[in-house]
């Protein structure tokens, strides 16, 4: 049996993000509005929304969402906990 990735604490349907049609290009005001929503979702204080959850909800690639967050100056979280004691190290 292969391990599965952990499920998010809330379904991605709870995120207030638009689903973008495949191959639809966002430009101008539409891209700016989309970017603001993505950054707001990622920086939600009471829940750690992952880039992959945003990808699933918006139908955008990981690279596209990562680029939007980088362009907006959002601080991206790492994979590991900041506290090394949580890693189970002696």
Secondary structure, 3 states (H helix, E strand, C coil): CCCCCCCCCCCHHHCCCCCCCCCCCCCHHHHHHHHHHHHHHHCCCCCCCCHHHHHHHHCCCHHHHHHHHHHHCCCCCCCCCCCHHHHCCC
